[in-house]
């Protein structure tokens, strides 16, 4: 329920009145568009073979359905926190306020920024790698591998950390995508709104064409050709469901993008919750219909085994209309993938900036472009790390991204909403979670299920633990040197925004 209460920004931006300020120029339409292009991206086009293979048949739709319910539950967490504490940085400000700004919250918010240093570039890289994969439909030579290596490191207690990296023509295409997105974002926020809407138009056109083609050539017997024992509640079924939900979680993520732009959103107490929930409902409906249409045209047995499955929707269109449609669809998917990279980089570039302004990250990240008024150092640093991650395989990037972010951000935030209700019952909340606290509890349970109910789940859990341990060590050294919690009670300084070129 939305009510007209005053806002309580979690982060005070800048103490120098002469410094450049961020602009509140993002309305409901632009906010919803940014969320949707972030959510859709290339994910559903490249992960359909993965999710169908995980479940072993059309029952993979269950992963999409549960993933949508899961997204709504977590979206309600973001909606309440985003409306109550609108500010650049999103989770950084929420976690700090929930657990105490100069106490445990300082550590928790630092750990969030630390994991984001890995997970945000991984997220951007996943979209770029997916785009490069579809580009290989036009240029098969991009698939040629020049080098590939498996790297492992035995660490006491944690066990064996494994990493696979490769160098191909597609790796360099993906890096170019990252660089071009950074170029387009290197400008004033008000110049970006029309870009997001234009990109969303391409995204919706792509999905709309897939749905139209599928519905007009719908083979119900094929779409629902479940294998024997498809819904038998065995250990294999739940392991498959866990893997499918991990992939669906990745595909739905992005509904919270507007929360990272809180200082640039018009009427954030109303706009943020509406954009969050509207984008989840719209995208969930599109995903389910689109995937069902594809299963009705391309047999699921081919989806899980054919070498062309990496550009499945191109094959889908070729089956219906011929090669010309496959080529046009491939171009549209590339457009959609780039739109996602664009939205991801825009949202995440504001998070290190917010932490730096708050005195809890490197001061250089607080720099705001003097003319265009955006955090240009944060944007460029994020793009640089994402470009390096383009040398990893897509499956590894997705699994690592989801597990790291769940364990070091989403779980702490879902539980934290309940903690904040107890600690600060009188905090003005323009939006109240529906059926509180049920969605927060369901989101927490779903996160745990996704992390542990998969084959070889400990591989990514070890990554998360390694990031957690190194983050704790770095924080403790910094806190000891500056006498912050737990070594002292020095209040965190709020740095002025630093102008730039």
Secondary structure, 3 states (H helix, E strand, C coil): CECCCCCCCCCCCCCCCCCCCCCCCECHHHHHHHHHHHHHCCHHHHHHHHHHHHHCCHHHHHHHHHHHHHHHHHHHHHHHHHHHCCCECCHHHHHHHHHHHHHHHHHHHHHHHHHHHHHHHHHHHHHHHHHHHHHCCCCHHHHCEEEEEEEEEEECCCEEEEEEEEEEHHHHHHHHHHHHHHHHHCCCHHHCHHHHHHHHHHHHHHHHHHHHHHHHCCCHHHHCCCCCCCCCCCHHHHHHHHHHHHHHHHHHCCCCHHHHEHHHECCHHHHHHHHHHHHHHHHHHHHHHHHHHHHHHCCHHHHHHCHHHHHHHHHHHHHHCCHHHHHHHHHHHHHHHHHHHHHHHHHHHHHHHHHHHCCCCCHHHHEECCCCCCCHHHHHHHHHHHHHHCCECHHHHHHHHHHHHHHHHHHHHHHHHHHHHHHCCCCCCCECCCCCCHHHHHHHHHHHHHHHCCCCCHHHHHHHHHHHHHHHHHHHHHHHHHCCCCCCCCCCCCCCCEECC
